[in-house]
Amino acid sequence: MKKAYRASLLRFDDAGLPVFDEDGLLVVAPDSAGRQRVLDAGSHAAVSPRHPDAELTHLPGRILAPGFVDMHIHFPQTDIIGSPSPGLLPWLENYTFPAEARFADTAHSNEVADVFFGELLRNGVTTALAFATSHVASVDAFFEGAQRRGLRMISGKVLQDRHSPDGVRDETEQSLIDTEALIRKWHNTGRLGYAITPRFAPASTDAQMRGAGELAAKYPDTWIQSHVAENRDEVAWVRELYPQARSYLDVYAGFGLMRERAVYAHCIYLDDTDRALLRDTKTAAAVSPTSNLFLGSGFFDFGAADRVGYPYGLASDVGGGTSFSPFHTMLAAYYVGREGQTKAGLSIAPSELWWRHTGGAARALGLDGVVGNLQPGCEADFLVLNPQATPLLARKAARANSLEELLFAMIVLGDDRLVERTVISQAG
C-alpha cells in the first residue's frame, strides 16, 4: 500500500543543496524486505497525479524532513551527560569509566539502551554510529534494542586493553575473538551494522590495534570508529607512546585502520598532511561541537576541512556532548565555525549545517542514498516538524523571508518539541 504525506518538504540534491517545496508530497511504499522507501517526492502539483491510489495524510503547517544522522555518540554515557569536569582525561577517569563498568550487567545495559533509543527518537535521530562498552552485554543490548525498533544503527564493542581501569579493561586476544563473533552475529542483520571500535590509540596495545586492522581487512564492509586529536594533552600522550609516528592520525594508518567507512571523532589538532590522509583514504571526521565546547577541547576547522576536501558530518558525542538534540549540535557547530581566534572564522549556512547532520553525515558513513535524505530510493526515515511548537519559534518562523532564515530559526530555537513525530522505515 502506497502512503502519501502532504506538507512542506525538505530534501537535498546530489550536491547537498536544499530542495524545498512549500506544498510538497512524499510518497512511500514497502520494498521486498518490508521497509518503507521513498517512491516519489516533490511538489504536490507534480507528484499527486502520478499516485492517485496512495493513502493520503495531510499535515498542514508541518515540514517533512529527513531523519537526523548522528556520526558519533556513546550510548553507555547516557547517564553521565552534564557531569562537570576540568577536561577530557579527568572526565574519563571520574565519570566515564565508572559508568561504563556497570555495563557488564545485562539488565543495566538493557535499561540504558531503552532510555538511549527513546531520547534519539524523541529528538529526531534515526541513524547513529555509537560506541558501546568493552562488554559484550552492552553490544547485544544495543543491537537488540535497535532491532526491536526497526532502526538503522551501527555500533561495536570497545577495544581497550591498556591504560584503563579494572572493570573496563579487556584482554587482548579475547577482545578480538569477541569482536569477530559479534560481527558475525550482528553485522548486516536487518538494518544493523558493526563498527570495529578501538577506544583511542592510548587505550590499545599494538597487538590489539593490529588485530583490529586485520579484522577491518577481513570484513571490509564493516565500519571502524575511534577518536583522534581531540585534546592537546591527549595528542602529547600519543606522541610519547608512538614517537615513530608522524602524527596521531598516522598511528591509525599504520595499523590499517583508515579506509572507507572509517570514522574518527573530533579531528581538531590536524595539519594539512593529516587532512589529505583523511581525504585520500576516504576516512571521515565526526565533528562534535557541544562536546568540544563543554570539555574545552578546541575548535574544529571547517574551512580547512572544506579546502582539503575530506568527508565529515556532525555528531552529538553524548555524554561529553551536552544534548541529544541535533538542533543544539547544529547551533554549536555554527558557534565553532564563527570562532576566528585559533583559525579562520566563517558563517556556515543553515542549510549546510542541516545537510551535515542528515545526507552529508550519511554520505560520510557510506550510506549515501540509503538514509539522511528523502530522494526516491531512500529508506523512509523522516520527521514531521512543527515550526509552531513554541510561541517564540512560531513568531520567528512566520517572519522568515527565505528557506535559510526558516532553517536557522529552527536551529537556534528548536529542541525536541519541534519534532512532532519520528517515522521509521521499518518499525518493529
Disulfide bonds with the S-S distance in Angstrom:
none
